[in-house]
């Protein structure tokens, strides 16, 4: 198979980790607020929390798949 047998698990791990870490950092350290460009001042907590949970579950599932072989 192209790039190995575990390509899908590695991709899910990368995307899930990026989703979880990116949203966590958006909550912990929001960008400086500039009101001219229409961006939100801070990340919506409910949606961001859901994305952190979804990314974490995907990452844990991928790690379990990689370790199981």
Backbone bond lengths (Angstrom), bond angles and torsions (degrees), N, CA, C in turn:
res aa  C-N    CA-C-N  psi(-1)  N-CA   C-N-CA  omega(-1)  CA-C   N-CA-C  phi
1 X - - - 1.450 - - 1.523 109.38 -
2 X 1.293 116.41 148.22 1.462 122.90 179.98 1.519 110.61 -63.03
3 X 1.306 118.14 122.54 1.465 126.89 179.01 1.524 114.23 65.82
4 X 1.306 118.36 21.90 1.460 121.16 173.53 1.513 113.83 102.48
5 X 1.318 113.76 166.12 1.468 120.64 -177.57 1.523 112.49 -77.58
6 X 1.318 118.37 -22.64 1.465 121.88 -175.31 1.526 112.77 -103.19
7 X 1.302 117.61 27.07 1.463 121.01 -176.17 1.523 111.56 -60.72
8 X 1.320 117.86 -44.02 1.462 120.73 -177.76 1.530 111.04 -63.78
9 X 1.312 117.47 -42.00 1.465 120.45 179.18 1.524 111.17 -64.33
10 X 1.334 116.89 -40.70 1.468 120.00 177.61 1.522 111.60 -65.27
11 X 1.330 116.88 -38.07 1.469 120.01 179.19 1.527 111.02 -68.73
12 X 1.333 117.43 -40.09 1.466 120.32 177.52 1.521 110.32 -65.38
13 X 1.324 116.89 -38.67 1.463 120.51 176.86 1.525 110.82 -62.18
14 X 1.314 117.19 -45.22 1.464 120.96 -179.26 1.526 111.54 -65.53
15 X 1.320 117.51 -46.74 1.459 120.25 -178.32 1.522 112.10 -69.97
16 X 1.326 117.25 -41.12 1.462 120.18 177.66 1.516 111.93 -64.62
17 X 1.321 116.52 -42.14 1.464 119.91 177.55 1.515 112.40 -64.16
18 X 1.320 116.41 -41.54 1.465 120.12 178.31 1.525 111.04 -65.19
19 X 1.313 116.78 -39.26 1.460 120.90 178.87 1.523 110.77 -64.26
20 X 1.315 117.25 -45.95 1.465 120.91 -178.79 1.529 111.78 -68.34
21 X 1.314 117.03 -49.25 1.468 120.52 -176.06 1.532 110.92 -69.10
22 X 1.315 117.50 -40.93 1.463 120.18 179.94 1.511 112.51 -62.13
23 X 1.318 117.26 -43.67 1.456 120.16 179.42 1.521 111.94 -71.80
24 X 1.330 117.02 -35.65 1.461 120.06 176.60 1.530 110.56 -62.92
25 X 1.314 116.83 -42.51 1.464 119.81 178.66 1.526 112.13 -69.35
26 X 1.332 117.62 -29.44 1.460 120.62 176.79 1.524 111.03 -66.27
27 X 1.333 116.70 -32.08 1.466 120.32 178.06 1.520 110.44 -79.84
28 X 1.336 116.60 -44.65 1.458 120.28 -175.43 1.527 113.30 -72.70
29 X 1.322 116.16 -36.21 1.460 119.57 -175.77 1.527 109.69 -139.71
30 X 1.330 116.68 80.28 1.469 118.85 -179.21 1.529 110.88 -68.49
31 X 1.319 116.14 156.31 1.465 118.96 178.63 1.525 110.26 -67.70
32 X 1.325 116.87 160.21 1.467 118.84 177.00 1.524 109.86 -60.22
33 X 1.324 116.15 137.10 1.465 119.82 -173.93 1.524 110.75 -80.71
34 X 1.308 114.11 122.98 1.467 122.07 173.38 1.516 104.97 -126.01
35 X 1.306 117.19 118.59 1.461 120.92 -171.76 1.524 113.43 -85.85
36 X 1.317 119.22 -1.15 1.458 121.05 -177.25 1.522 113.21 -79.14
37 X 1.319 118.77 -27.37 1.466 120.15 -173.25 1.526 113.81 -94.74
38 X 1.308 119.62 -0.70 1.454 121.59 175.81 1.510 115.12 83.79
39 X 1.324 119.14 5.46 1.466 121.53 178.11 1.524 110.21 -73.19
40 X 1.327 115.38 157.62 1.455 120.11 176.39 1.514 110.16 -71.52
41 X 1.323 115.75 150.75 1.454 120.03 179.44 1.528 111.50 -71.31
42 X 1.337 116.61 -38.12 1.462 121.74 175.47 1.522 108.30 -143.82
43 X 1.310 116.32 162.33 1.465 121.53 -177.59 1.530 110.19 -72.16
44 X 1.337 117.58 140.78 1.469 119.68 175.53 1.530 110.16 -64.88
45 X 1.314 116.66 126.18 1.460 121.50 -170.59 1.534 112.29 -67.00
46 X 1.327 118.25 -43.77 1.469 120.16 -176.37 1.524 111.34 -64.95
47 X 1.318 117.03 -48.87 1.466 120.69 -179.34 1.523 110.86 -66.10
48 X 1.316 116.45 -40.51 1.454 120.30 -179.74 1.528 110.82 -66.31
49 X 1.321 116.91 -41.12 1.461 120.35 177.31 1.522 111.95 -62.61
50 X 1.332 116.49 -40.65 1.460 120.34 177.48 1.531 111.09 -63.02
51 X 1.315 117.52 -41.97 1.466 120.89 179.48 1.528 111.23 -67.12
52 X 1.332 117.93 -34.50 1.461 120.92 176.00 1.526 109.93 -64.55
53 X 1.334 116.89 -43.39 1.462 120.95 179.91 1.532 110.77 -65.48
54 X 1.332 117.55 -44.49 1.471 121.23 -179.83 1.532 110.36 -63.06
55 X 1.327 117.31 -44.68 1.460 120.59 178.81 1.519 112.74 -64.70
56 X 1.321 116.37 -37.89 1.467 120.07 178.93 1.523 111.35 -67.65
57 X 1.336 116.82 -41.84 1.462 120.27 178.23 1.525 110.50 -63.25
58 X 1.328 116.97 -43.57 1.466 120.44 178.93 1.525 110.95 -62.32
59 X 1.313 116.90 -41.78 1.468 120.87 179.54 1.522 111.73 -65.52
60 X 1.318 116.44 -44.69 1.468 119.54 179.32 1.525 111.12 -64.64
61 X 1.310 116.83 -39.16 1.465 121.21 178.05 1.534 110.45 -63.05
62 X 1.330 116.34 -42.54 1.463 120.43 179.70 1.526 110.83 -66.27
63 X 1.335 116.90 -41.02 1.466 119.51 177.96 1.522 110.82 -62.92
64 X 1.339 116.21 -42.65 1.459 119.59 178.17 1.523 111.26 -62.92
65 X 1.323 117.25 -39.29 1.460 120.97 178.65 1.528 111.57 -65.65
66 X 1.314 116.66 -40.10 1.463 120.23 179.75 1.526 111.44 -69.17
67 X 1.314 116.76 -38.44 1.461 119.44 -179.66 1.533 112.28 -73.94
68 X 1.322 116.23 -30.78 1.460 119.68 179.55 1.534 111.95 -73.07
69 X 1.314 114.58 -22.57 1.467 117.34 176.04 1.452 110.29 96.96
